Structures are given as C-alpha cells and as structure tokens.
Amino acid sequence: MGECMKVEIIDKSSFSIFINRNYLKSIDFSVKEEVVAVVKDIIMKLRKRLNLHGFYKIKVFVHDKVGLFLDVVQLEDLDFSNALDLRVLVYFNEDIFFETENYFVIQDFSDIRYKDNKFYCSIPKDCDVKKLYEISEFGRFLYGEEVLSLLKNASFL
C-alpha cells in the first residue's frame, strides 16, 4: 500500500485500479465532483498506456482513509480509435474488506469472517492507517461485487 497506484488488468475490456489516499491528499473524498474529476484525470493519463478507447463505465468505491478502488469496464468499442467516453459512478459508504490467508494478520480487527480457507475483516471508516500499511502486503482489498458475495457466503469467527 506504500505504492501510489496499482492497476490490475482482468481481461481485454476490464481492469481494476487502486489509488492510494496518500497520492490524493488534496482531494476531499466527500465531494463527488472532486472524486469524479480526479478519476477522469487519472484515466486520461493512463489512456495510452492501457490502450483505452470506446465507452467505459467506472465504478469508484471510496474509503476516506485507504483510497479509491475503481472497477473499469468497457461497454462499447467505438469506431474511432482515439475516442474515449467515461461514465463515472461514485459509491460512498460501501463496505471494504481485507482478505488474507493468515488470521494473525487481522486478529486485531473486528468483524472477522471466514470462507474457503481465507480470513476477511471489514475496514472501518476510522481505521488505523498505519496498521493497514503493515498488513497490506499479506493480502488484498475486496470491494463491490466481491464484498456482496462474501457477505452472503462467509461465516463469522
């Protein structure tokens, strides 16, 4: 989590991006317009590197202490190779979880769950960022559809 940004390419038309809160210190995460503007700016900067063109839907999951989690999906491939259109949806107050194979990494957190030989904990809004930095290398963050699946199928510890 010490890195500013992490891009994970899922397939040809979708990818996810994590943007560390430290990279966006000047942005007020409670103001939707600021979040949308910074997301569009970052996508435009990544445009050539990721070979982006067409129409994309971007779901942005906001965690004030951790950063922004983006799900980017291409909805339509436009005929013009240099055309890019973005629809940005911002989700505030969504659950963010941390997944790890080692229980002792998250034992100090509350709301711990277990599923398929992995442990999960909810990342509270008032979390200790220093603690998150310490554990982030031992797992990954979950948000969006993955959290919904987890909440349906995981058991509490």
N, C-alpha and C positions, 0 to 999 in steps of 0.2 A: 504494500500500500504506500510505500515511500515514493513509488513512481507517480508521475502526473496523470498518465493516461494509459489505458490498456485496451487494445482492440482485439476482439476475437471474431474471426470470420467463421460463420456457421456453414454457409454454402454460397453459391454464386449470387443469390439475391437477398441474403440476410446476414447481419452481423450484430454483435453487441459491443458496446463501448462503456468503460468505466472511466469517469473523470474525477480525480481526487479533489476533495474540498480545498486542499491547500493550493491547488492550481487556480482556484476560483475565489480567492479571498475577498475580492472586491464586489462579488455578486451577492445580492440579497435573495436567498433561496425562497423567501416567502412571496416574492413578486413574480408572478407568472410571466410577465412580459420580459423581465430580465433573464429568466431561465430560457425562454424561447429564443431570445436574441443570441445568447451565448452558445446555445446548441446549434443554431443555424450557422453561426460564425465558425465553430469548430468543424462542422460537416463540410462547409465550403473549403476550409483549409485542408481537409483530408480528401477532397474530391478527386484530385488527380492520382494520389497515392492508392486509393481504393477503387479507381476507375468507375466513379459514380456517374450515372446518367439515367434519366427517367423520373418517375414519380415514386417517392418514398414516404412511408408512414413511420414516424419516430415516436415511440413511447418513452417518456422520460419519467423515471422514478426518482424522487427527491428524498435524500436523507441529509438533513442540515449539517450533521457532524461528519458524515462519511464522504458524501459527494453525490454525483449524478450517475445513474445507471440508465443506459439507453439501449432499447431494442429497435433496430433499424431494419425495415423490411421493404423491399422494392415491390410496389404494387403494379407498376406498368413500366415497360421499357419503351421510351419514346423513340420515334424515328430519328430524331436529331441527336447525334452522339454528344453534343455539348449542352443539351438542355437538362436542367435539374430543377425539380419541384419538390418541396418538402412540406409535409403536414406534420406538425409537432403537437403531440398530446402530452400534457404535464399531469402527473399523478402525485398529489401531496398526501401525506398521512397514510401511505401504504406500508405494509409490513416488509421489512428487510430481515432476512435470516442469514446466519453464517453456518456453513456446512464443514464438518471435519470428521476424520476417522478416529481422532483421539479425544476421548471425553475430557481428559485433564486440561486440554487447551481451553475449554469453555466452562469448566466447572464453577467458575465464579459468577457466571451469568444466570439469570433466571429464565423461566420458560424454555427449558431444555427438552428436546424431543428426540426420538429415535426411530429410524426407518432404514431398512436394507443395509445394516452394518455401518451406518453413519449416524453422527450426532448433529443436532441442529439447535441453535439458540436464536431467539429474537434479538435484534439490535435495537435497544431502546433509544428514544429521541435524546435522552440526556446521558448517553453512554460516555465512558471514559475513552477518549480518542487514543490516548497513549496505549491503553490496553488493546484496542483494536489494531494498532500498528504492530504490536508484539505478536498477536495471533494470526494476522492476515496471511502470513506465508504458509500456514498449516491447513489452509482450506480455501473456500471461495464463498462469495456472497450470492444469495438467491433473492430474486425479486420477481414480481409479475406472476405469470402462469405457474412457474416452479413453486412459488410460495402457496398458491391455491392448491396445488397437488399435494404438497407437504402437509398442509393443514387438514386435508381430507384423510390422509393415509398414515400419518405418523402417530406414534403413541408418546404420551408424556412420561418423563422419568421422575 
